Amino acid sequence: MTNEQKQFLIKLVNTPAPSGYEEPVQKIWEKEVKRFCPNINKDVHGNLTATLNRGKEKSIMIVGHSDEIGLIVNYINNEGFIYVRPIGGVDPTILASHRARILSKKGVVSAAIARTSLHLLTTTQRDKKLELHEIWLDIGAKNKKDVEKYISIGDPVVFGGDYEEMTTERQCQDAGITE
């Protein structure tokens, strides 16, 4: 992979695009693909398709999946905690302690995904599967009014981090890690 290709990949990975909010990542893809294929179409669902040699006996269609699973703000309580619903197939058990980005109309707002601490749960509560209504987002706000300065019901949320290199043999050697 060339450095240019890698930078394109990083830009794609780092651009939030939960289902229904894919336009920013689609613009990045379209700008890059137009360099090689000027024939790009958008369908009624917003999907982009690039076709080389369109209408010829042999053509190549370039497509990709641009959205990611996410969350959507559906409730803010009086203490300033934000509750969410899923966008796509979200497994609530993986969410606690993740970082999140709320894509508000005023910009991206960082949040931490929280739940009741394990030491405060009964054995029965610890043994049951975590459900989405049992987690919340915390942006460090004092109360609901403070949250509403930045966040609105219906704002999409993405979770997890940005692009990150996986550990390589060279990184281990540079860090002094040996087998």
Protein Blocks (a to p, Z undefined) as FASTA:
>chain_A
ZZklmmmmmmmmmpccdehilmmmmmmmmmmmmmmombccddfkopacddehihiabdcd
ddddfbdcddddfbdcfkopacdddedjddfklmgopacddddfkbccddddddddfklp
cfklmmpccdfklgccdehiablmlmmmmbcghiacdedddddddddfklmmmnopaZZ
